[in-house]
């Protein structure tokens, strides 16, 4: 299973050239990965549209994938533990939603396609299966056909 960070979706929908958005486009076209859209990512993406028609089209595409909830007390507790552990190790993650998303992916063993440096520390120290825009694709064992 694969999750794309909101910044990747935003670049994809806005037509912004980025290697992560290009990778997402290739993945969507190939259909080789099962893509999960966390509700938090859907919120972050859809809130930015100025035109309702654009928001509806984006929602229609995202709703075609598995939508999963990122809420709940267990995830909140785990996210807080990850944040504190990283802070103790000298790394302060700037974005609370990024902490929740990384924890969601770690908890479910999902790969995360991103272009955000905050996720790199989760990869190095907390077990996140990250797929940055500049890295090789995750190995076959991460894929869920």
VMD Tcl script that builds the backbone (N, CA, C; Angstrom):
set m [mol new atoms 435]
animate dup $m
set s [atomselect $m all]
$s set {name element resname resid chain x y z} {
  {N N UNK 1 A 0.846 -1.173 0.000}
  {CA C UNK 1 A 0.000 0.000 0.000}
  {C C UNK 1 A 0.892 1.237 0.000}
  {N N UNK 2 A 0.403 2.260 -0.639}
  {CA C UNK 2 A 1.169 3.492 -0.786}
  {C C UNK 2 A 0.296 4.689 -0.447}
  {N N UNK 3 A 0.860 5.604 0.314}
  {CA C UNK 3 A 0.234 6.880 0.636}
  {C C UNK 3 A 1.089 7.966 -0.005}
  {N N UNK 4 A 0.459 8.956 -0.609}
  {CA C UNK 4 A 1.178 10.128 -1.111}
  {C C UNK 4 A 0.890 11.292 -0.168}
  {N N UNK 5 A 1.926 11.973 0.254}
  {CA C UNK 5 A 1.777 13.140 1.122}
  {C C UNK 5 A 0.966 14.216 0.406}
  {N N UNK 6 A 0.322 15.058 1.171}
  {CA C UNK 6 A -0.533 16.108 0.594}
  {C C UNK 6 A 0.244 17.015 -0.354}
  {N N UNK 7 A 1.504 17.309 -0.052}
  {CA C UNK 7 A 2.272 18.192 -0.939}
  {C C UNK 7 A 2.457 17.566 -2.320}
  {N N UNK 8 A 2.534 16.252 -2.381}
  {CA C UNK 8 A 2.663 15.560 -3.667}
  {C C UNK 8 A 1.362 15.681 -4.449}
  {N N UNK 9 A 0.233 15.443 -3.777}
  {CA C UNK 9 A -1.073 15.592 -4.436}
  {C C UNK 9 A -1.287 17.034 -4.897}
  {N N UNK 10 A -0.910 17.993 -4.064}
  {CA C UNK 10 A -1.107 19.405 -4.413}
  {C C UNK 10 A -0.310 19.751 -5.668}
  {N N UNK 11 A 0.938 19.323 -5.728}
  {CA C UNK 11 A 1.727 19.546 -6.945}
  {C C UNK 11 A 1.088 18.851 -8.141}
  {N N UNK 12 A 0.604 17.640 -7.938}
  {CA C UNK 12 A -0.035 16.871 -9.012}
  {C C UNK 12 A -1.251 17.618 -9.565}
  {N N UNK 13 A -2.141 18.060 -8.684}
  {CA C UNK 13 A -3.366 18.725 -9.130}
  {C C UNK 13 A -3.107 20.112 -9.709}
  {N N UNK 14 A -2.090 20.798 -9.206}
  {CA C UNK 14 A -1.816 22.154 -9.692}
  {C C UNK 14 A -0.959 22.158 -10.956}
  {N N UNK 15 A -0.443 21.001 -11.329}
  {CA C UNK 15 A 0.414 20.930 -12.505}
  {C C UNK 15 A 1.824 21.424 -12.247}
  {N N UNK 16 A 2.180 21.564 -10.978}
  {CA C UNK 16 A 3.522 21.994 -10.613}
  {C C UNK 16 A 4.513 20.876 -10.928}
  {N N UNK 17 A 5.566 21.217 -11.636}
  {CA C UNK 17 A 6.577 20.226 -11.979}
  {C C UNK 17 A 7.378 19.863 -10.733}
  {N N UNK 18 A 7.286 18.618 -10.350}
  {CA C UNK 18 A 8.118 18.093 -9.269}
  {C C UNK 18 A 8.303 16.609 -9.526}
  {N N UNK 19 A 9.426 16.099 -9.091}
  {CA C UNK 19 A 9.679 14.678 -9.338}
  {C C UNK 19 A 8.683 13.802 -8.591}
  {N N UNK 20 A 8.232 14.248 -7.411}
  {CA C UNK 20 A 7.251 13.458 -6.661}
  {C C UNK 20 A 5.898 13.438 -7.371}
  {N N UNK 21 A 5.463 14.592 -7.876}
  {CA C UNK 21 A 4.186 14.641 -8.605}
  {C C UNK 21 A 4.271 13.824 -9.886}
  {N N UNK 22 A 5.413 13.886 -10.554}
  {CA C UNK 22 A 5.604 13.067 -11.756}
  {C C UNK 22 A 5.554 11.583 -11.415}
  {N N UNK 23 A 6.163 11.226 -10.290}
  {CA C UNK 23 A 6.140 9.825 -9.855}
  {C C UNK 23 A 4.711 9.397 -9.536}
  {N N UNK 24 A 3.954 10.256 -8.859}
  {CA C UNK 24 A 2.558 9.934 -8.558}
  {C C UNK 24 A 1.772 9.731 -9.845}
  {N N UNK 25 A 1.969 10.598 -10.817}
  {CA C UNK 25 A 1.267 10.454 -12.098}
  {C C UNK 25 A 1.593 9.113 -12.750}
  {N N UNK 26 A 2.866 8.722 -12.710}
  {CA C UNK 26 A 3.252 7.424 -13.283}
  {C C UNK 26 A 2.593 6.272 -12.527}
  {N N UNK 27 A 2.562 6.368 -11.208}
  {CA C UNK 27 A 1.948 5.316 -10.398}
  {C C UNK 27 A 0.451 5.208 -10.667}
  {N N UNK 28 A -0.207 6.354 -10.792}
  {CA C UNK 28 A -1.645 6.346 -11.072}
  {C C UNK 28 A -1.923 5.730 -12.435}
  {N N UNK 29 A -1.101 6.077 -13.408}
  {CA C UNK 29 A -1.294 5.559 -14.760}
  {C C UNK 29 A -1.022 4.057 -14.821}
  {N N UNK 30 A 0.018 3.600 -14.144}
  {CA C UNK 30 A 0.391 2.182 -14.196}
  {C C UNK 30 A -0.576 1.306 -13.406}
  {N N UNK 31 A -1.141 1.853 -12.337}
  {CA C UNK 31 A -2.084 1.091 -11.528}
  {C C UNK 31 A -1.477 -0.107 -10.822}
  {N N UNK 32 A -0.175 -0.082 -10.585}
  {CA C UNK 32 A 0.507 -1.221 -9.976}
  {C C UNK 32 A 0.509 -1.188 -8.450}
  {N N UNK 33 A 0.178 -0.076 -7.877}
  {CA C UNK 33 A 0.179 0.057 -6.418}
  {C C UNK 33 A -1.237 0.303 -5.929}
  {N N UNK 34 A -1.555 -0.251 -4.779}
  {CA C UNK 34 A -2.813 0.094 -4.116}
  {C C UNK 34 A -2.549 1.378 -3.342}
  {N N UNK 35 A -3.308 2.387 -3.662}
  {CA C UNK 35 A -3.098 3.701 -3.059}
  {C C UNK 35 A -4.155 3.942 -1.996}
  {N N UNK 36 A -3.695 4.414 -0.863}
  {CA C UNK 36 A -4.566 4.784 0.246}
  {C C UNK 36 A -4.502 6.297 0.390}
  {N N UNK 37 A -5.654 6.923 0.575}
  {CA C UNK 37 A -5.717 8.359 0.831}
  {C C UNK 37 A -6.217 8.548 2.262}
  {N N UNK 38 A -5.340 8.925 3.179}
  {CA C UNK 38 A -5.795 9.212 4.537}
  {C C UNK 38 A -6.708 10.441 4.537}
  {N N UNK 39 A -7.702 10.429 5.406}
  {CA C UNK 39 A -8.630 11.561 5.450}
  {C C UNK 39 A -7.904 12.873 5.733}
  {N N UNK 40 A -6.830 12.823 6.497}
  {CA C UNK 40 A -6.037 14.025 6.778}
  {C C UNK 40 A -5.431 14.592 5.496}
  {N N UNK 41 A -4.930 13.730 4.635}
  {CA C UNK 41 A -4.366 14.166 3.355}
  {C C UNK 41 A -5.468 14.744 2.474}
  {N N UNK 42 A -6.620 14.073 2.445}
  {CA C UNK 42 A -7.734 14.585 1.644}
  {C C UNK 42 A -8.112 15.999 2.099}
  {N N UNK 43 A -8.189 16.213 3.405}
  {CA C UNK 43 A -8.500 17.545 3.936}
  {C C UNK 43 A -7.454 18.569 3.502}
  {N N UNK 44 A -6.171 18.232 3.701}
  {CA C UNK 44 A -5.112 19.185 3.367}
  {C C UNK 44 A -5.130 19.554 1.887}
  {N N UNK 45 A -5.440 18.593 1.037}
  {CA C UNK 45 A -5.461 18.852 -0.404}
  {C C UNK 45 A -6.694 19.658 -0.791}
  {N N UNK 46 A -7.868 19.208 -0.376}
  {CA C UNK 46 A -9.110 19.831 -0.842}
  {C C UNK 46 A -9.331 21.232 -0.286}
  {N N UNK 47 A -8.772 21.534 0.869}
  {CA C UNK 47 A -8.986 22.869 1.450}
  {C C UNK 47 A -8.342 23.970 0.623}
  {N N UNK 48 A -7.363 23.618 -0.200}
  {CA C UNK 48 A -6.627 24.634 -0.941}
  {C C UNK 48 A -7.233 25.061 -2.263}
  {N N UNK 49 A -8.240 24.354 -2.741}
  {CA C UNK 49 A -8.824 24.710 -4.036}
  {C C UNK 49 A -9.667 25.969 -3.911}
  {N N UNK 50 A -9.519 26.860 -4.859}
  {CA C UNK 50 A -10.316 28.091 -4.858}
  {C C UNK 50 A -11.615 27.905 -5.618}
  {N N UNK 51 A -11.593 27.056 -6.637}
  {CA C UNK 51 A -12.781 26.831 -7.459}
  {C C UNK 51 A -13.442 25.518 -7.055}
  {N N UNK 52 A -14.724 25.589 -6.803}
  {CA C UNK 52 A -15.465 24.413 -6.344}
  {C C UNK 52 A -15.400 23.265 -7.350}
  {N N UNK 53 A -15.448 23.586 -8.629}
  {CA C UNK 53 A -15.372 22.544 -9.650}
  {C C UNK 53 A -14.051 21.790 -9.603}
  {N N UNK 54 A -12.958 22.515 -9.380}
  {CA C UNK 54 A -11.648 21.870 -9.259}
  {C C UNK 54 A -11.612 20.968 -8.025}
  {N N UNK 55 A -12.184 21.451 -6.929}
  {CA C UNK 55 A -12.225 20.649 -5.700}
  {C C UNK 55 A -13.046 19.380 -5.910}
  {N N UNK 56 A -14.167 19.498 -6.614}
  {CA C UNK 56 A -15.004 18.314 -6.880}
  {C C UNK 56 A -14.259 17.293 -7.735}
  {N N UNK 57 A -13.550 17.756 -8.751}
  {CA C UNK 57 A -12.800 16.833 -9.611}
  {C C UNK 57 A -11.677 16.140 -8.822}
  {N N UNK 58 A -10.993 16.892 -8.000}
  {CA C UNK 58 A -9.927 16.300 -7.185}
  {C C UNK 58 A -10.513 15.284 -6.208}
  {N N UNK 59 A -11.627 15.649 -5.595}
  {CA C UNK 59 A -12.275 14.728 -4.660}
  {C C UNK 59 A -12.702 13.451 -5.370}
  {N N UNK 60 A -13.246 13.585 -6.561}
  {CA C UNK 60 A -13.695 12.406 -7.310}
  {C C UNK 60 A -12.524 11.458 -7.581}
  {N N UNK 61 A -11.373 12.013 -7.942}
  {CA C UNK 61 A -10.214 11.159 -8.190}
  {C C UNK 61 A -9.750 10.495 -6.896}
  {N N UNK 62 A -9.602 11.278 -5.841}
  {CA C UNK 62 A -9.099 10.736 -4.578}
  {C C UNK 62 A -10.066 9.725 -3.972}
  {N N UNK 63 A -11.354 9.962 -4.130}
  {CA C UNK 63 A -12.360 9.058 -3.561}
  {C C UNK 63 A -12.371 7.704 -4.260}
  {N N UNK 64 A -11.732 7.613 -5.413}
  {CA C UNK 64 A -11.630 6.340 -6.108}
  {C C UNK 64 A -10.622 5.388 -5.475}
  {N N UNK 65 A -9.872 5.872 -4.514}
  {CA C UNK 65 A -8.908 5.044 -3.793}
  {C C UNK 65 A -9.467 4.735 -2.412}
  {N N UNK 66 A -8.767 3.900 -1.681}
  {CA C UNK 66 A -9.200 3.584 -0.325}
  {C C UNK 66 A -8.970 4.808 0.560}
  {N N UNK 67 A -10.025 5.242 1.239}
  {CA C UNK 67 A -9.927 6.364 2.174}
  {C C UNK 67 A -9.890 5.767 3.578}
  {N N UNK 68 A -8.901 6.165 4.364}
  {CA C UNK 68 A -8.786 5.646 5.722}
  {C C UNK 68 A -8.680 6.798 6.713}
  {N N UNK 69 A -9.231 6.576 7.881}
  {CA C UNK 69 A -9.218 7.575 8.943}
  {C C UNK 69 A -7.861 7.610 9.636}
  {N N UNK 70 A -7.385 8.808 9.888}
  {CA C UNK 70 A -6.133 8.970 10.626}
  {C C UNK 70 A -6.387 9.365 12.072}
  {N N UNK 71 A -7.624 9.356 12.492}
  {CA C UNK 71 A -7.945 9.795 13.840}
  {C C UNK 71 A -7.923 8.671 14.853}
  {N N UNK 72 A -8.261 9.036 16.059}
  {CA C UNK 72 A -8.388 8.064 17.129}
  {C C UNK 72 A -7.326 8.235 18.192}
  {N N UNK 73 A -7.672 7.816 19.405}
  {CA C UNK 73 A -6.752 7.994 20.527}
  {C C UNK 73 A -5.456 7.199 20.399}
  {N N UNK 74 A -5.503 5.997 19.833}
  {CA C UNK 74 A -4.277 5.193 19.721}
  {C C UNK 74 A -3.268 5.867 18.797}
  {N N UNK 75 A -3.745 6.392 17.666}
  {CA C UNK 75 A -2.842 7.073 16.739}
  {C C UNK 75 A -2.305 8.362 17.367}
  {N N UNK 76 A -3.161 9.087 18.068}
  {CA C UNK 76 A -2.722 10.325 18.720}
  {C C UNK 76 A -1.618 10.039 19.735}
  {N N UNK 77 A -1.789 8.989 20.513}
  {CA C UNK 77 A -0.783 8.622 21.507}
  {C C UNK 77 A 0.526 8.204 20.836}
  {N N UNK 78 A 0.425 7.375 19.808}
  {CA C UNK 78 A 1.629 6.932 19.098}
  {C C UNK 78 A 2.348 8.112 18.444}
  {N N UNK 79 A 1.589 9.035 17.855}
  {CA C UNK 79 A 2.186 10.210 17.216}
  {C C UNK 79 A 2.920 11.066 18.245}
  {N N UNK 80 A 2.308 11.263 19.396}
  {CA C UNK 80 A 2.959 12.042 20.449}
  {C C UNK 80 A 4.247 11.363 20.908}
  {N N UNK 81 A 4.220 10.035 20.986}
  {CA C UNK 81 A 5.427 9.302 21.383}
  {C C UNK 81 A 6.532 9.451 20.333}
  {N N UNK 82 A 6.165 9.356 19.062}
  {CA C UNK 82 A 7.160 9.558 17.998}
  {C C UNK 82 A 7.744 10.971 18.079}
  {N N UNK 83 A 6.877 11.967 18.242}
  {CA C UNK 83 A 7.333 13.356 18.294}
  {C C UNK 83 A 8.320 13.556 19.447}
  {N N UNK 84 A 7.953 13.050 20.633}
  {CA C UNK 84 A 8.826 13.222 21.796}
  {C C UNK 84 A 10.159 12.498 21.607}
  {N N UNK 85 A 10.113 11.297 21.039}
  {CA C UNK 85 A 11.352 10.541 20.809}
  {C C UNK 85 A 12.268 11.283 19.835}
  {N N UNK 86 A 11.686 11.846 18.792}
  {CA C UNK 86 A 12.490 12.593 17.820}
  {C C UNK 86 A 13.048 13.873 18.442}
  {N N UNK 87 A 12.222 14.548 19.219}
  {CA C UNK 87 A 12.690 15.778 19.878}
  {C C UNK 87 A 13.834 15.458 20.843}
  {N N UNK 88 A 13.699 14.359 21.584}
  {CA C UNK 88 A 14.762 13.939 22.501}
  {C C UNK 88 A 16.054 13.641 21.747}
  {N N UNK 89 A 15.915 13.118 20.529}
  {CA C UNK 89 A 17.082 12.811 19.693}
  {C C UNK 89 A 17.617 14.045 18.969}
  {N N UNK 90 A 17.000 15.211 19.217}
  {CA C UNK 90 A 17.489 16.451 18.634}
  {C C UNK 90 A 16.823 16.872 17.342}
  {N N UNK 91 A 15.688 16.269 17.013}
  {CA C UNK 91 A 14.975 16.587 15.770}
  {C C UNK 91 A 13.566 17.075 16.099}
  {N N UNK 92 A 13.260 18.295 15.721}
  {CA C UNK 92 A 11.920 18.823 15.923}
  {C C UNK 92 A 11.202 18.863 14.582}
  {N N UNK 93 A 10.135 18.089 14.470}
  {CA C UNK 93 A 9.334 18.063 13.245}
  {C C UNK 93 A 8.453 19.301 13.248}
  {N N UNK 94 A 8.463 20.043 12.153}
  {CA C UNK 94 A 7.769 21.332 12.079}
  {C C UNK 94 A 6.258 21.207 12.009}
  {N N UNK 95 A 5.764 20.139 11.437}
  {CA C UNK 95 A 4.341 20.045 11.120}
  {C C UNK 95 A 3.661 18.921 11.896}
  {N N UNK 96 A 2.679 19.284 12.717}
  {CA C UNK 96 A 1.912 18.267 13.445}
  {C C UNK 96 A 1.196 17.303 12.498}
  {N N UNK 97 A 0.583 17.784 11.398}
  {CA C UNK 97 A -0.026 16.821 10.465}
  {C C UNK 97 A 0.988 15.832 9.881}
  {N N UNK 98 A 2.230 16.263 9.681}
  {CA C UNK 98 A 3.251 15.337 9.185}
  {C C UNK 98 A 3.546 14.244 10.209}
  {N N UNK 99 A 3.543 14.599 11.487}
  {CA C UNK 99 A 3.760 13.598 12.538}
  {C C UNK 99 A 2.620 12.577 12.513}
  {N N UNK 100 A 1.390 13.063 12.392}
  {CA C UNK 100 A 0.244 12.147 12.325}
  {C C UNK 100 A 0.318 11.252 11.097}
  {N N UNK 101 A 0.657 11.824 9.949}
  {CA C UNK 101 A 0.714 11.038 8.721}
  {C C UNK 101 A 1.833 10.000 8.786}
  {N N UNK 102 A 2.997 10.386 9.258}
  {CA C UNK 102 A 4.098 9.425 9.386}
  {C C UNK 102 A 3.708 8.292 10.331}
  {N N UNK 103 A 3.078 8.632 11.440}
  {CA C UNK 103 A 2.651 7.618 12.404}
  {C C UNK 103 A 1.614 6.688 11.793}
  {N N UNK 104 A 0.668 7.249 11.055}
  {CA C UNK 104 A -0.343 6.456 10.348}
  {C C UNK 104 A 0.339 5.431 9.439}
  {N N UNK 105 A 1.326 5.872 8.665}
  {CA C UNK 105 A 2.019 4.974 7.731}
  {C C UNK 105 A 2.859 3.930 8.469}
  {N N UNK 106 A 3.537 4.337 9.518}
  {CA C UNK 106 A 4.334 3.395 10.308}
  {C C UNK 106 A 3.426 2.334 10.913}
  {N N UNK 107 A 2.326 2.772 11.502}
  {CA C UNK 107 A 1.394 1.872 12.182}
  {C C UNK 107 A 0.824 0.820 11.232}
  {N N UNK 108 A 0.574 1.214 9.991}
  {CA C UNK 108 A -0.056 0.308 9.019}
  {C C UNK 108 A 0.949 -0.322 8.054}
  {N N UNK 109 A 2.215 0.025 8.215}
  {CA C UNK 109 A 3.276 -0.495 7.357}
  {C C UNK 109 A 3.070 -0.101 5.898}
  {N N UNK 110 A 2.626 1.140 5.670}
  {CA C UNK 110 A 2.437 1.676 4.325}
  {C C UNK 110 A 3.672 2.474 3.923}
  {N N UNK 111 A 3.990 2.453 2.644}
  {CA C UNK 111 A 5.044 3.312 2.109}
  {C C UNK 111 A 4.474 4.720 1.920}
  {N N UNK 112 A 5.316 5.733 2.075}
  {CA C UNK 112 A 4.896 7.125 1.932}
  {C C UNK 112 A 5.716 7.801 0.842}
  {N N UNK 113 A 5.048 8.228 -0.222}
  {CA C UNK 113 A 5.678 9.020 -1.281}
  {C C UNK 113 A 5.652 10.477 -0.836}
  {N N UNK 114 A 6.823 11.096 -0.783}
  {CA C UNK 114 A 6.881 12.468 -0.266}
  {C C UNK 114 A 8.035 13.229 -0.895}
  {N N UNK 115 A 8.026 14.535 -0.671}
  {CA C UNK 115 A 9.169 15.383 -1.025}
  {C C UNK 115 A 9.429 16.365 0.112}
  {N N UNK 116 A 9.244 15.898 1.335}
  {CA C UNK 116 A 9.306 16.726 2.535}
  {C C UNK 116 A 10.391 16.192 3.465}
  {N N UNK 117 A 11.338 17.037 3.788}
  {CA C UNK 117 A 12.440 16.647 4.650}
  {C C UNK 117 A 12.032 16.194 6.037}
  {N N UNK 118 A 10.880 16.645 6.533}
  {CA C UNK 118 A 10.430 16.207 7.856}
  {C C UNK 118 A 10.266 14.693 7.925}
  {N N UNK 119 A 9.934 14.069 6.809}
  {CA C UNK 119 A 9.712 12.623 6.830}
  {C C UNK 119 A 11.022 11.838 6.849}
  {N N UNK 120 A 12.120 12.455 6.438}
  {CA C UNK 120 A 13.396 11.740 6.395}
  {C C UNK 120 A 13.837 11.276 7.777}
  {N N UNK 121 A 13.588 12.080 8.794}
  {CA C UNK 121 A 13.973 11.695 10.151}
  {C C UNK 121 A 13.105 10.531 10.641}
  {N N UNK 122 A 11.855 10.475 10.198}
  {CA C UNK 122 A 11.007 9.325 10.527}
  {C C UNK 122 A 11.541 8.058 9.857}
  {N N UNK 123 A 12.065 8.200 8.651}
  {CA C UNK 123 A 12.661 7.053 7.962}
  {C C UNK 123 A 13.903 6.575 8.717}
  {N N UNK 124 A 14.748 7.513 9.085}
  {CA C UNK 124 A 16.025 7.171 9.708}
  {C C UNK 124 A 15.871 6.627 11.125}
  {N N UNK 125 A 14.918 7.175 11.881}
  {CA C UNK 125 A 14.867 6.860 13.309}
  {C C UNK 125 A 13.601 6.158 13.790}
  {N N UNK 126 A 12.532 6.160 12.985}
  {CA C UNK 126 A 11.268 5.621 13.501}
  {C C UNK 126 A 10.663 4.524 12.628}
  {N N UNK 127 A 11.336 4.129 11.574}
  {CA C UNK 127 A 10.866 2.990 10.790}
  {C C UNK 127 A 9.892 3.295 9.670}
  {N N UNK 128 A 9.752 4.563 9.294}
  {CA C UNK 128 A 8.872 4.913 8.180}
  {C C UNK 128 A 9.455 4.377 6.880}
  {N N UNK 129 A 8.605 3.763 6.076}
  {CA C UNK 129 A 9.003 3.320 4.735}
  {C C UNK 129 A 8.746 4.472 3.781}
  {N N UNK 130 A 9.689 5.356 3.713}
  {CA C UNK 130 A 9.531 6.538 2.877}
  {C C UNK 130 A 10.014 6.299 1.469}
  {N N UNK 131 A 9.396 7.000 0.566}
  {CA C UNK 131 A 9.783 6.961 -0.840}
  {C C UNK 131 A 9.874 8.414 -1.261}
  {N N UNK 132 A 11.056 8.982 -1.110}
  {CA C UNK 132 A 11.209 10.378 -1.498}
  {C C UNK 132 A 11.260 10.450 -3.011}
  {N N UNK 133 A 11.012 11.604 -3.518}
  {CA C UNK 133 A 10.922 11.789 -4.961}
  {C C UNK 133 A 12.227 11.452 -5.663}
  {N N UNK 134 A 13.331 11.509 -4.956}
  {CA C UNK 134 A 14.628 11.299 -5.584}
  {C C UNK 134 A 15.185 9.905 -5.340}
  {N N UNK 135 A 14.462 9.084 -4.599}
  {CA C UNK 135 A 14.951 7.745 -4.274}
  {C C UNK 135 A 14.399 6.710 -5.242}
  {N N UNK 136 A 15.033 5.574 -5.231}
  {CA C UNK 136 A 14.525 4.456 -6.029}
  {C C UNK 136 A 13.204 3.988 -5.429}
  {N N UNK 137 A 12.353 3.363 -6.219}
  {CA C UNK 137 A 11.093 2.856 -5.682}
  {C C UNK 137 A 11.347 1.854 -4.566}
  {N N UNK 138 A 10.405 1.754 -3.637}
  {CA C UNK 138 A 10.532 0.748 -2.584}
  {C C UNK 138 A 10.599 -0.643 -3.200}
  {N N UNK 139 A 11.118 -1.573 -2.445}
  {CA C UNK 139 A 11.235 -2.925 -2.988}
  {C C UNK 139 A 9.864 -3.571 -3.146}
  {N N UNK 140 A 9.843 -4.680 -3.839}
  {CA C UNK 140 A 8.594 -5.360 -4.189}
  {C C UNK 140 A 7.760 -5.719 -2.968}
  {N N UNK 141 A 8.403 -5.988 -1.836}
  {CA C UNK 141 A 7.650 -6.423 -0.662}
  {C C UNK 141 A 6.734 -5.327 -0.126}
  {N N UNK 142 A 6.951 -4.087 -0.536}
  {CA C UNK 142 A 6.078 -3.004 -0.089}
  {C C UNK 142 A 4.813 -2.930 -0.907}
  {N N UNK 143 A 4.812 -3.539 -2.060}
  {CA C UNK 143 A 3.690 -3.438 -2.989}
  {C C UNK 143 A 2.568 -4.373 -2.591}
  {N N UNK 144 A 1.355 -3.916 -2.775}
  {CA C UNK 144 A 0.176 -4.749 -2.576}
  {C C UNK 144 A -0.625 -4.731 -3.855}
  {N N UNK 145 A -0.418 -5.721 -4.722}
  {CA C UNK 145 A -1.115 -5.696 -6.017}
  {C C UNK 145 A -2.615 -5.777 -5.879}
}
mol reanalyze $m
mol bondsrecalc $m
mol representation Tube
mol addrep $m
